[in-house]
Amino acid sequence: MAVESALTLGFILFTAFVAWKLSFLSLSGAISAFFVGSSIAIGFGSNGLILIGIFFISSSLFSKYKKKRKSFLSEIHEKGSTRDWAQVIANGGIAALTGLIFFYWSEPIWLIAFAISLASANADTWASELGSLSKKAPRTIKGFKKVETGTSGAISLLGTFAGLLGALLIAMIATYLFQLSSLGFFSIVIFGFAGMLIDTFLGAYLQAEYTCKVCGRHIEGPTHCQEKAILLKGKEWFRNDVVNFMSGLSAVILGILFYISFSPWIS
């Protein structure tokens, strides 16, 4: 048992190191990923690592996919495709917490919660990365007006469909790995996709948005063109990482309530 645990921790450490060397993660992101992965392994074992590995690999590859074509997004978004500690916690922190809870309280609902958190993160990432390649301009959910690609709170048909596929992939693999019921499968798909929609809503109405005093561009970060930007809406602390964490947490809570409500009728 001790040897198996040591090998698992070694594998997680090696994976985090490789992700750092490949610029998928910053150094802080790699350290955070080690602790997130370790927490998941404690609760869900190798199957949990496989599931979060699929999320991480697919989302990282899509972040790098057609990077030159998406280079303009770096002017809008606060962070690039190399994930730091805040991005790792925003997308994997809830999954890590469910792993620790499941270790002490081995109820199926925490497996569902774990998978929903990853489905939500995967759906949001796929929607953002693939939706930005759409030939049609996205529309903000505030009035459905056309806006610049990459604008928080905007949706496109391609991005929405990609988000649904992202949630579906996690649901299918989680159901296979953990032998979940049909209710578990649909809970993951529905609330993983719902997490992406909540993220869009929070991005449109609550996330901080700035305008550059030099070039006039609308951006997510507080500085641009080496000058402090002007806050247009939202709170300064309510940035993309907070939005990602809050949308994932909301999806998990709603998914738990849904699963608990319907499981007596189906089982």
C-alpha positions, 0 to 999 in steps of 0.5 A: 500500500505504501509503495502504491501511494508513493508511486501515485504521488511520484506520477502526479509530481512527474505529470505536474513537472512535465506540464510546467516544462511544456508551459501548460502550467506556470510554476505556481500552477504546477505546485497547485496541480500536485496538491489538487491531484494528490487530494483527488487520488486520496479520494478517488484513486487512479480513476479520479486521476484519469478523469481530471487528466482528461480534463486537463489534457483536452483543455490544455490542447484546445488552449494551444489549438490554433494559438496564432489565430487566437493571439488577439485574445491575449489583448482582452483576457487577463491571463494566457493559456499557461495556467497559474495557481489561481486558475488551477484552484478555480478549475480543480479546487472543488474536485480536490475538496470532493476527493477529501470528503469522499475519503471520509464519507464514501457516498456516491453523491460525492462522485457525482459532485466531483464529475460535475465540477470537472464537467463544468470546467471542461464545458467552459474551457471548450466553449471559450477556446473553440467558440473563439474560432467561430466565424460569426461574432458572438452575442452578449446575453445582455440584449444579445448584441454582437460583441468582440470575440472573447468578451466575457458573457458572450455566446456563440453557436459553436462555443455552446455546442463545444461546451455541451460536448465537453460536459458530455465527454466527462459524463461518459468517462466518469460513468464508465470509470465509476459505474454510475447510474443513468441518473448520475450520467444525466446529472453530470451532463446537465449540470456540467453544461449548466455550469458553463451557462452560469459562468456566462451569466456571471461574466456578463453581469458581475465580472470586472470589466475595464477599458484601456485609457490608451487604446480604448479596448475593453479588457478583463485585467486592471492594466493595459498598454502599461497604464491602469485601466478604468473599471466599467462594471463589476467588482475589482476582485470578481475576475475570471478565476472567481467566476470560474470557481463560483460557476463550478460551485453553483453547478455542483450544489444544484447537481447535488440537490437534483440527484438527491431529489430524484434518486429515491424515485429511480433507485 
